[in-house]
């Protein structure tokens, strides 16, 4: 609040000093976090002028209005509107609720002499925010009156929905089973790094939805308000979290003593995350940490405080954390549901991809009684290809050998196991787009994490189309390994990802036959494979796929390979 510093009779100079230097008390502390942290004012800045009596502007960056639907049925829903002020005043307030079609459906008024006021009203036949199926949004327009004068107004979108997570049956939205599948997403663009424009964010979330995602985990810090609004509009369910990553303490001894100010900053981040984003129906989870690998009595006690604080700030949403330790007190950290970060089939210490499901069953059945999800999984890839890849010998997860066709194969194997386990309430691929990570020297780009389903330039990799064929209802046909365009004449297999009813494959205009989707195994019925295909040597070969969909629509895809 700079009111007392402003000169009203002449020009004012306002300067903002920002410092992105690592600290031991602001999470993520020191250099923790496997991503490049960019500085500066990389988000929108506003200068707000208001009447002396106004809706709260000093409430941890919130809009000062909190909308809570409850007692939700098909017939009605109760809507509470909490209005906060920066100080106690004798005011009147009015809230008008507008339906998704823009028509007013309720009006409520009230009076207070304190610093807050709650207005309540029942609305009939609520239109639910129903994920990607029907993300209906209401709007509340709140007006503040001091005397006979309207002194402030806030307009906020909100949604009406219920959800719960069952440890055996997974995620339910509005009373119906609604398995969550999606991606992790960092704020980053190849054009401007963290200083993203809203157009870039709209593009990214459009790509996320095109792939068929109905959920996103915003890693590993609070994202900007535009992203949450996009998820509201698209119907994407959100896990959002504060910046506690890997460590809470710079102390490397077994005591792990917290630095002065760390606890206060962690609580501040959590309060700001919740209050600033409370009205977004897309948010279903408040995350407290990612891959914490320090433990002490002090750390556990602070974690308990953070969980209780989140419950106090918002008792309508679940709280979670992402774990990669899987033992001892890490399994006991307070949360309502839990996410596991695990990379079977990529990092050798995890194990081969085929055993992911067995490992999950072990933890679900004997080690964790809370609902579990996979909060991170995947593998790296850029432009490299190789036929007949052997994971143990050909993949170097921390080195140069990151093959695109292995990445897609890995996702096929892993997803087959996830989809068979009803108890998994969500699965989040790591990650949607390649992103900068200054400490990495691997794949074919230094300083980049290449586990994305798209390149940093937003070019989809093969695995993107695997998930599109499984998750999306949009008609998909895609010939894999199209960037393996100079290759041996004996091609071990040609694979096509599609949700069509049948695919016919042509090589140089010669049909290699039709495969029907009904002939494929239920566990992998969008991967059409022709084995041992020969292409011509020293020539450009045209490979064409013809897809016939259940409404008799026909689509084609084509690639060109040069035979060696």
C-alpha positions, 0 to 999 in steps of 0.5 A: 500500500503506497498511499502514504508515499504518493505525492498528489500534486506532482509526478511520482516515480515508482520503482520495483526492485526484484531479486531472484538470487537463491536463498536458504529461507524462500522455497525452493531454497538454494538451487533446489528444483530441476528447472531453470528459475528465471527472474525479473517481473515476468508476470502482469503488474497492476497499479490499483487506485481505490476509494477509501472504503473498498473490498480488501486489497491487502488480503494476501493478494486475493480479490477479497471475495470468496465464493463457496457453493455447498449443499449441491443437488440436482435441484438446488445449491447454496451459494455463500459469498464472503466479502472482506474489507481491509478495515471495519466499516459501516457498509452495505453490500450486494451480490448478483449471481449470473448463470452461465448464459449471462442471465441473473439468477439470484441477488443477495444484500447485507450490512456489516460494521466489521471487516467482513460480511457473508451473503447467502442464497439458494439457487435452483437447478444448478448447472454443474462445472462438469470437467471437460464434458460441460465446464459451466461457469457462473459469475458473481458481481459484488458491489460495496456501498458506503452511505448512498455511494457505490465505492467498489465492485468485484466480478468473479467467475465460479463453478458449482461442483462436487468431487471426492476421491476413493482409495479403491475406486479413484476420482469422482466428479459430481457423483460419477467416476471420472478418472484423471489423466493429464500432464505436468506443466511448467510456466515456460515458452521457447519465445520468452521463457517465464515472461509468457504472454496470455496468447502463449498460455492459451496456445499451450492449454489448447495443445494440452486439451487437444491431446485429451487431458482432463487434468494438469499438475502445475509444477512446482510453484504458484502459476499465474491467474490466467492459467487457472482461468483457462483451466476453468474454461476448458474443464481441466482439473488442477493440482497446484502447489507451493515451492517446497522442493527436495529440501526445507533446510540448507543444513546437511547434517542429520538435524536439518535445522530450518533457516530463520524465516523459512517457516514463515515464508512457506506459510505465506506462499500457501496462504497466497496460493489458496486465497488468490485462487480460491474461486477457481472450480478447476482447482481440486488439490492444494499441494504442499511439497514435491520430492521432499527428501529431508526429514527431522522432527522440526520438518515434520512439525512444520509440515503438520502446521502447513497441512492444518493451515491449508485445511483452515484456509480452505476446508472444501478441497483436498491436500496432497504432496508428491513423494519419491522416497516411499519409506518411513516418515515420508509415508506419514506426512499429513495429507488427504491423498498422495502422489508418487513420482516414479520413473520405471523404464527410464531410470535404472534404479526404478526398474523396467517398465513392465513392473510398474504395476506390481510396485503400485499394487504393493504400495496400495495394498500394504504401505499406503491406505490413502488414495494414491496417484502417479504424479510424475512418470515418463522418459526423455526423447528428442530427435534420435531413433534406433530400431530394436531398442533394448532398455538396459543397454541402449538407453542412457537416461543421464546421457546422450541416448534418448530415443523418440521411439523408445519414449512412445513404447515406454508410455504404451507399456506404462499406460496399459498398467495404469489403465487397469488399476481402478484405484489410481485416481490420477496419472500425470505425465512428466511432462507436457513440453520440454523445458530449460534445466540448466544443470542437465547435460543429456539427450541432444540439447544441453540444459534442457529436460527432454521428457516432454510429449512436445518439444520446447518449440511445441512440436508433438513427439510420437508419444503425444499421439499415443495419448491423443488416440487413447484420451481424446474423442477427436479423430486421430491417425498418426504414423510413428517414427516419421522423423526416423526418415533415413533408415535400414530397408528392413523396418522391424515394424510400422506402428500407427496410433489411431482411434479409428475402427480400421487402418489400411497401410500402403507402402509405395501405393501397395496395400499391406492389408487392413487391421481392425480395431476389434482385432487388437487387445483391449489393453492396447487397442489404439496401436496398429502394427505391421511387422517386418516391412521392407522398403526400397533401398536408395529411394524415397519410400511413401508410407500411407495410412488410411483410417476408417472411423465409426461414422465412416469418416476417412482420414489419411496420414503419410510419411516418407522414408529413405531406405539405406 
